[in-house]
Amino acid sequence: MNTGNNLENTAAQRAAKAAAAIAELHERYQRAYQAAQQQPSTEYMSGWEAPCYVGKPSGGEIAWRPVAQNPALDFSGVEHALEMPLDTETKILFSAMYAGDLILEFASNELVLLQVMCAEDGERLQKNLIGHVMMKQRLEQPITLFIGLTDEDDLLISVDNDTGEVGLEYVGKPQHEVLAANVSEFLEQLSPRIDGAEFTA
């Protein structure tokens, strides 16, 4: 029995499932906005050449559409700096598409799922993830990776880096509630929220 190959196969299966889940979520999101005759928008960052931007900015906002990352955001440098592997599905979540953050619902609760708009945004995200992990190490808490925000101050949606479970945690505290067994299952349970535009990350 080749344990190494089995682990590689499992990681590949998880990556494929996560890629399919995020692609399907973006499709649901775009369909919901089309049905409402709207287009998702995000804060316009003038210094960024974001592939997902559509049209021209207006009032500090710009429309966006999901675009496959090419090349995809590479987390090997982050893993080397932290001297640990990162959860496979979390890496896929942030390296599949260039897109604005998604305003969604989970069990009737509103949240923002973080996304990456361009390479510069990806670099910023990775620096923030490194800072988050180092804080966890300093506090001697289980390592988590943040993936989203809620409408409650300091309450994050995060992924346990060891188990892959998606849960809730307050900044500086361990996860206190599990929402899904992994990122893929979490994404499958999310619903687009059109009227939540006033809640921004």
KELODREN-360129 format. One record per residue: residue in three letters; x, y, z of N, C-alpha, C, O in turn. Coordinates in steps of 0.001 Angstrom, whole numbers, plus 500000, padded with zeros to 6 digits. Example, Ala and Ser with C-alpha at 12.3 -4.5 7.8 and 13.67 -1.06 7.14 Angstrom:
REM KELODREN-360129
ala513190494310507800512300495500507800513200496700507800514236496681508465/ser512850497750507080513670498940507140512900500030507870513409501138508039/
//
This chain:
REM KELODREN-360129
met500850498794500000500000500000500000500879501247500000501715501424500887/asn500689502109499006501515503304498881500775504494499490499939505119498838/thr501092504792500735500398505863501446500617507208500782499701508027500720/gly501839507446500277502137508727499635501248508980498442500698510071498287/asn501103507966497591500249508116496407498789508318496795498071509101496171/asn498356507600497838496974507755498290496705509174498768495647509740498493/leu497663509744499482497509511119499964497465512092498798496678513039498800/glu498316511855497794498331512726496625497005512646495871496468513659495424/asn496484511417495739495211511242495054494082511935495799493219512569495190/thr494094511808497133493066512457497944493136513968497799492103514622497654/ala494340514534497835494512515979497673494027516434496309493389517479496183/ala494333515640495284493901515983493928492375515943493822491773516794493168/gln491754514960494462490297514859494446489662516043495166488670516602494698/arg490229516418496290489715517570497042489857518849496223488954519685496202/ala490984518993495558491220520183494738490210520261493599489671521330493311/ala489956519119492949489006519093491838487593519414492319486855520139491652/lys487223518875493468485890519138494019485733520607494387484689521209494133/ala486773521182494985486716522592495367486647523488494132485910524474494124/ala487403523156493095487385523949491863485994523924491239485500524947490766/ala485366522750491239484013522643490690483012523431491537482100524061491002/ala483186523394492857482258524079493760482344525595493613481314526270493618/ile483553526144493484483679527594493355483206528054491985482621529130491862/ala483452527252490951482967527607489615481438527615489589480827528508489002/glu480831526622490221479372526536490245478770527665491068477709528183490721/leu479437528056492160478960529179492969478990530466492154478044531251492208/his480051530689491410480123531889490579479034531880489509478474532928489185/glu478733530712488965477648530617487983476312530976488624475525531719488037/arg476049530455489820474811530792490539474744532287490825473687532908490711/tyr475872532849491192475931534268491539475604535135490324474811536073490413/gln476224534811489192475973535582487983474522535428487515473906536400487079/arg473977534214487603472583533987487205471626534790488075470644535339487576/ala471906534860489371471044535599490290471029537087489945469974537721489965/tyr472192537640489629472264539051489261471602539305487917470941540327487730/gln471776538382486981471117538533485691469606538512485841468903539286485192/ala469099537621486701467662537535486935467128538816487550465985539200487303/ala467963539483488359467573540745488985467891541945488097467677543093488487/gln468409541661486889468805542698485934469802543672486550469707544888486385/gln470750543099487257471824543867487871473159543216487520473211542122486958/gln474228543915487864475570543374487676476345543580488964476323544680489516/pro477029542560489461477786542753490698478858543819490526479441543959489451/ser479111544567491590480121545616491530481001545552492765480659544919493764/thr482128546215492676483088546235493765483771547589493796483644548375492858/glu484494547863494868485250549110494961486331549136493884487060548162493697/tyr486423550251493188487419550386492124488768550770492720488883551751493454/met489790549973492387491151550245492837491934550737491621492270549951490736/ser492219552024491580492767552645490370494139552108489980494494552145488802/gly494909551615490925496244551139490604496289549698490137497356549187489797/trp495138549037490116495107547625489765494588547415488354493599548029487952/glu495249546554487607494760546130486292494010544818486495494487543750486110/ala492830544911487104492095543701487474491396543101486255490577543775485630/pro491698541855485902491061541222484740489546541090484873488842540957483871/cys489046541127486105487608540938486312486802542226486154485573542175486111/tyr487474543388486066486752544650485905485999544672484573486494544193483552/val484789545240484611483968545381483404483552546844483269482996547425484201/gly483823547437482107483399548814481870484245549818482629485400549555482964/lys483653550971482894484349552054483571483784552263484978482611551982485227/pro484620552756485896484140552980487264483148554128487336483181555060486532/ser482272554033488315481279555078488552481033555185490048480656554211490701/gly481254556396490588481028556591492016481914555741492892481520555352493992/gly483126555444492406484058554641493190483820553144493083484527552354493709/glu482825552750492292482512551332492106482714550946490640482675551796489749/ile482929549653490408483048549151489044482441547754488976482564546963489911/ala481784547464487856481201546139487664482316545109487470483426545446487059/trp482003543867487767482992542804487582482312541516487113481107541329487280/arg483113540650486531482671539303486183483823538353486495484984538753486410/pro483531537115486851484608536175487181485423535792485957484873535543484884/val486732535747486127487653535371485059488631534349485628489192534553486704/ala488835533254484908489758532226485378491165532803485540491656533507484658/gln491805532505486661493164532991486895494150532255485988494127531028485899/asn495009533011485322496036532425484471497230533376484387497169534375483670/pro498311533081485108498498531893485947497747532015487272497412533115487712/ala497494530888487888496786530870489164497693531362490290498914531219490229/leu497082531936491306497819532412492476498579531238493103498001530185493375/asp499862531434493323500745530375493820500983530563495317501440531621495751/phe500673529534496101500821529622497552502104528957498050502313528863499259/ser502967528493497143504173527785497576505091528685498404505729528220499348/gly505158529968498054505982530891498825505450531095500231506222531203501184/val504128531147500363503507531284501685503795530046502526504149530143503701/glu503636528875501899503880527629502622505340527512503040505644527006504121/his506241527981502185507666527958502534507950528910503695508689528568504618/ala507361530103503644507593531094504699507062530601506042507681530824507083/leu505912529932506012505290529459507251505781528072507658505510527603508764/glu506513527421506739507025526066506970505898525095507285506006524274508197/met504800525199506510503671524284506672502832524295505402502755525316504718/pro502201523164505079501271523155503947499966523834504341499561523784505502/leu499311524464503377498009525085503617496907524186503081497120523398502159/asp495730524316503673494578523512503263494365523608501757494295524701501195/thr494263522452501115494154522373499652492961523162499120493105523930498170/glu491787522981499718490578523609499198490598525122499395490037525860498585/thr491236525582500456491349527026500666492223527654499577491924528739499078/lys493291526967499220494146527480498144493366527557496830493520528519496077/ile492542526568496553491742526579495332490725527715495363490488528369494348/leu490130527945496522489147529023496664489719530356496209489020531157495587/phe490984530594496516491608531884496213492397531892494903492897532940494494/ser492516530746494244493342530697493039492580530243491802493184530011490755/ala491260530113491910490467529650490764490060530807489854490232530737488637/met489523531864490444488951532969489677489475534317490164489783534491491343/tyr489570535272489228489666536676489605488228537179489682487470537049488721/ala487855537751490818486466538166491019486372539108492198487280539178493026/gly485262539835492270484973540622493448484506539714494573484145538560494341/asp484515540237495790483989539473496923482511539167496696481795539956496079/leu482060538020497199480694537568496976479825537816498208480180537415499317/ile478702538469498011477736538709499082476738537554499059476031537347498073/leu476693536808500159475980535539500167475190535341501451475268536136502387/glu474428534255501463473719533834502673474074532390502992474219531553502101/phe474210532121504281474385530762504769473415530574505921473536531238506951/ala472455529676505756471440529442506792470790530762507217470624531023508408/ser470427531587506237469744532878506439470626533948507063470138535023507410/asn471915533672507212472843534660507755473707535216506632474232534469505806/glu473847536538506614474606537182505553476099537108505813476550537181506956/leu476861536961504731478314536917504838478941537416503546478278537534502516/val480230537704503625481022538057502449482105537006502291482916536799503193/leu482116536340501137483165535381500824484262536117500064484016536699499007/leu485458536084500605486561536826500008487045536172498723487120534947498619/gln487373537014497745487934536561496486489119537455496126489395538439496813/val489809537109495055490996537833494603490680538473493258490207537798492343/met490940539780493134490600540485491901491729540537490882491486540680489684/cys492969540420491362494124540521490466495348540029491217495258539683492395/ala496488539994490548497712539500491173498092540323492396498522539768493407/glu497936541654492311498277542519493454497379542222494650497833542212495794/asp496106541980494373495166541628495432495558540292496059495445540107497270/gly496019539363495219496461538070495721497652538202496651497720537519497673/glu498590539073496310499749539302497165499318539886498507499847539508499552/arg498365540798498476497862541398499718497190540335500584497402540283501796/leu496382539492499955495712538421500685496728537491501338496580537128502505/gln497757537107500589498743536189501133499491536792502320499769536097503297/lys499818538077502241500475538735503377499573538736504600500035538514505719/asn498283538985504387497330538981505500497163537580506087497025537423507300/leu497177536561505222497090535182505711498313534820506546498188534172507585/ile499490535235506096500703534979506865500596535635508236500927535014509246/gly500138536885508280499973537576509553498976536870510459499181536783511669/his497889536363509866496869535657510638497441534366511234497217534071512408/val498173533604510429498751532352510909499783532618512004499829531896513000/met500604533638511825501615533959512839500962534373514147501477534065515222/met499824535073514068499082535424515284498594534158515987498693534036517207/lys498066533222515203497594531960515778498731531206516459498558530644517540/gln499890531201515818501046530530516405501459531205517708501788530534518686/arg501439532531517716501823533270518916500859533004520071501266532934521230/leu499569532858519736498544532598520748498423531116521087497636530726521950/glu499211530298520397499198528845520595497790528271520383497312527439521154/gln497148528745519316495828528261518935495937527421517666496907527556516920/pro494943526546517407494936525801516142495001526758514957494369527814514975/ile495754526397513938495947527273512780494681527297511928494145526250511567/thr494216528490511616493080528671510720493463529637509608494438530381509710/leu492669529604508543492848530501507403491522531215507171490505530557506949/phe491509532529507216490248533241507038489815533213505575490643533329504671/ile488509533057505351487978533063503983486792534010503822486357534264502699/gly486260534540504935485091535395504799484811536218506041485422536028507093/leu483866537141505887483467538048506954481969537924507191481213537565506288/thr481557538218508394480131538254508720479731539691509009480565540596508982/asp478435539895509290477991541252509608478173541584511084477682542608511561/glu478873540724511798479208540987513200480677541353513302481535540652512766/asp480969542451513990482355542908514099483264541812514641482928541140515616/asp484415541637514000485468540725514446485091539248514365485829538406514877/leu483964538909513736483580537505513579483923537050512163483337537517511187/leu484873536141512072485389535676510785484873534291510441484508533512511321/ile484848533996509146484663532632508671486051532116508316486783532752507558/ser486405530967508863487764530475508685487763528971508431486764528281508634/val488909528496507984489113527072507718490189526560508667491277527130508747/asp489880525483509386490881524836510230491910524182509307491564523315508505/asn493165524595509418494178524132508473494489522646508614495006522040507676/asp494190522051509756494453520625509948493282519761509488493480518750508815/thr492061520158509852490886519325509555490173519728508274489453518919507689/gly490365520979507825489648521488506663488252521984506980487548522448506083/glu487831521897508241486482522319508611486332523836508513487236524588508875/val485184524265508020484858525690507941484067526059509186483118525366509553/gly484455527145509832483779527527511058483825529016511311484301529794510485/leu483322529394512468483302530788512899484332531003514003484529530144514862/glu484974532143513965485901532506515033485942534013515180485854534752514199/tyr486077534456516411486329535868516660487830536119516542488639535252516872/val488192537298516073489603537643515914490352537389517220489960537882518278/gly491426536620517134492232536318518307491738535145519125492328534812520152/lys490645534505518677490065533379519410490046532137518513490088532256517288/pro489981530941519124489864529725518308488474529637517677487547530331518092/gln488346528777516672487020528494516109486101527999517219486505527198518061/his484852528487517213483912528061518250482675527370517691481867526840518454/glu482516527370516369481365526719515754481742526229514360482289526987513560/val481452524973514072481727524402512753480499524560511869479387524219512275/leu480701525081510651479604525293509709479535524204508641478449523863508171/ala480687523659508259480727522637507212482007521827507361482990522292507937/ala481977520603506830483112519697506975484319520145506161485455519805506493/asn484077520906505098485175521381504262484686522542503402483501522875503413/val485591523146502670485259524315501856484223523974500792483279524734500582/ser484390522844500122483459522472499055482027522376499568481108522917498953/glu481836521689500690480498521555501255479946522914501676478749523166501540/phe480797523773502178480369525114502571479889525902501354478832526531501400/leu480652525871500280480296526618499068478969526138498497478177526936497996/glu478731524838498573477496524277498023476257524762498774475154524726498229/gln476426525211500011475302525650500839475059527155500794474158527656501468/leu475847527876500012475735529330499956474754529772498879474656529151497821/ser474029530848499160473069531411498216473405532872497959473729533597498900/pro473336533326496709473587534749496404472570535639497112471404535276497266/arg473033536802497536472161537791498183472296539104497431473305539801497545/ile471278539429496672471340540627495834471172541898496640471829542902496364/asp470299541866497635469971543095498358470931543359499508470633544171500383/gly472090542680499524473041542875500606474174543793500245475215543783500901/ala473990544605499189475097545411498695475591546423499706476709546925499585/glu474754546739500729475208547736501697476230547161502655476899547919503356/phe476374545841502709477348545191503591478576544860502764478533543940501946/thr479663545582502954480870545366502168482037545045503061482103545479504211/ala482961544276502513484153543887503280485056545084503507486108544955504133/
//
